[in-house]
Amino acid sequence: MNRLRRFCLLSSLLMPLASAAQVTSAPDSLSLGETRAERTARRLAEAGFANVRAVETPAFTAFTVENDYYKLPAEGFARAVQILEGAGLDETKPVKLIGTSYKVPEVTITYDPEAGHWSTTKRLDASWDAVRRQKMLNDSFGKVDITVYPVVSLINLIITQVYQSLWELKPALEVPLWPGARFSYQLVVPVFTDFFESRYHMVHPGFVTLSQRFRDPWHLNVLGKFTIGQFSNNRYGAALELAYWFPNERFWVDTQLGVVSVGSFFGFNWRFYWEPEFVWNIAGNYYNAALQTQFTLRAQRFLVGDYGLKFEMVRHFRHVSVGFYAERGLLFTADGHLVAKNLQPHTNGGFRIHISLPPYRSRRHGYVPRITTAGQLTFDYNANNEQTYYKEFRTEAADNLVSKNYYNPYYINGIIGKE
């Protein structure tokens, strides 16, 4: 009995010490002088998010994050929401999570304590003005990615073979610079081809661009990108891209305006011809959130001077986007006269499949260049084998159906799964 009493007395003395040790060693504990918002920002940075900031005011608690560890931003935002939900933040006021791209704000994901759920919008509010002035953790400036873009091109022009193909690997050096800016230099490495011109058998440069992303400072919901350099389809020049999202964010308009000229290559021997042409397109978009499907009607001036309308329908899944398109064009002379009917662009159509490639997560080690696969493998099918008309250009290697949907608020809501 005496032994039992001594054991109980010893246990009662040691228990507070053990509890104190547990609190001290808990990974979630507050550092000296650290607020809960600052601790949560530290956790977000440790989870692989870049450009993390935090602020707490009497009206809200706000954070900024930029996806670096997660290949698909929506999956990264879903993880960030989990971290915020377990951070012990004040649940009586809203929590704002602002997702950025190259430090430019793209979306605001808000926890409403009254409704009890998260919702996403393209719009900004006072939370961005407050958090943008705070200290940044895990700055992305100068952190290099070597991104490998695999591309498969198929054509069906002869009856003796079902398809001729061109298989390429396109590694690109991509470097974030000042806020909104990115430099990209890409090499095109042919792997296999059985038809295309001899110049496609040689290693040659692809995209060589400097781009600047921006957002209007008046919170009018206008986002844009200005790019100069070497684009796709052997074009170089300058291009401005803009988008405006209406208050009902199922609807938005976007446009691309470019002054470009032709540049031909044979290996690393480039020939530039300064014969500038002005190309443009403008589109109205509608997004059906229940089906995660985007509908687009676009009016466009294409690269060889033809004009046309293009209708697109794209279904966005988690790691795949599948789209169908149809287009009809007209060709005019320099003085505005319609070209003879037998020379006009005919109706064309086809489908597109863009697949996000694993690994879907890739951790960075300081400033060591990170080698990873591209966000997507793209495959476009041209039903009428159109070789002349309906030609467009992209300003960066990462521009495609999937990446243009990264910051769609309804798509993000679907991945977060809180509505």
Residue, then its C-alpha position, 0 to 999 in steps of 0.5 A: m500500500n505504501r508503495l502504491r501511495r508513493f507511486c501515485l504521489l510521484s505520478s502527480l508530480l511528473m504529470p504537469l511536467a509531461s504536459a508542459a513537455q508535450v506543449t513545448s514539443a508540439p509542431d503547432s505551438l506558437s513561437l515567442g511573440e508569434t501570432r496565430a496568423e503568423r504561425t499559420a503563414r509559417r505552416l503554409a510556407e513549410a507546406g511548399f507554398a510560395n509568396v506567403r503573407a498574413v495579416e489579422t485585422p478586427a474585420f478579417t484574417a487574410f493570407t496570400v499563397e502561390n502554388d509551387y509544390y502543387k502542379l494544379p493550383a486548385e489542388g494547392f488551394a484545397r490543401a491550403v484550406q485544410i491548413l487554415e481550417g486546422a489552424g485555430l483561427d478566430e472563427t467569428k470573422p471571415v478568413k481570406l485566402i488570396g491565390t496569386s500567380y507570379k505575385v499578381p492576385e488571381v482569386t479570393i477564397t473566403y470562409d464565411p463564418e455565418a454560412g459555414h463554407w468557403s467560396t471563390t471569386k475573381r474579385l478583390d477587396a480590402s483584404w488584399d490591400a491589407v495583406r500585400r504590405q506584409k512580410m513575404l515568406n518563401d519568395s519565388f524570385g529567381k527560382v528556376d524551373i526546367t519544365v519538359y513539355p512533350v508534344v505529339s502532332l498527327i496529320n492525315l494527308i496521304i492514303t498510303q498511311v493512316y497518320q504521319s506523326l511528329w514526337e517532340l520533347k520541349p524543355a523550357l527554362e522558366v524564371p520568375l522575375w519581378p512581380g508579374a514577370r517571367f522569362s522563358y527559353q525553350l528548346v525543341v528536341p525531335v524524338f521521332t518524325d516520319f513526314f514533316e519537313s527536314r527542319y523539324h528533324m533538328v534541335h531548334p529554339g521554341f518559345v523565347t519570351l518575356s511576359q508581364r502579368f498585371r491586374d488593374p489597380w482599381h479592383l475592376n476585375v480586369l486581368g492581363k498579360f503583355t508578352i514580347g518574343q518568339f511565339s508559336n507558329n514561327r511568329y515573333g513580336a508583341a501581344l497583349e491579352l486581357a480578360y474581364w469577369f462580370p459580377n456574375e462570374r459564370f460570364w467573362v470576355d477575353t481578347q488577344l491583340g498582337v503585332v507579329s511577323v514571320g520568323s523561319f528557322f533551320g536548326f539555330n539559324w533564324r531568319f526574321y522578316w519584318e512584315p508586321e501584321f495585326v491579329w486579334n480575337i475577342a470572345g464571350n465565355y460562359y461556364n456551367a458550374a454543374l457540368q464544369t463545362q466552358f462554352t466560348l464564341r470567338a471572333q478572330r483575325f487569323l495569321v494569314g489574313d482570314y477572318g472567322l468565328k470559332f465555337e468551343m465547348v470544353r469539359h474540365f475534369r480534375h486532370v483532363s480537359v476535353g474540348f470540341y470546336a467548329e470554325r467558319g471563316l472568310l478571306f478578304t483582299a487588302d482593299g476589303h473585297l471578298v476573295a472568290k468563293n473557291l478560295q475561301p476558308h471552308t468550315n473546319g472543326g475537331f477536338r482537343i485533349h489536354i492531360s495533366l501529367p504526373p507527378y502532381r507534386s514537386r518539392r523545390h530545394g532552395y534555389v536549385p533548379r527544379i526539373t519537372t514535367a509540364g502541366q499538360l500533354t496536348f493533343d489537337y485533332n483537325a478534322n478537315n486537315e486544314q493546312t493554311y487557314y485558321k492559324e493562331f499563335r500562343t505566347e507561352a508554352a504553358d498556354n492551353l485549355v487546362s492552364k487557362n482554367y486554373y483560376n476559374p472560381y467555379y472550377i476551384n470551388g469544385i475541387i475544394g468541395k466546400e459548396 
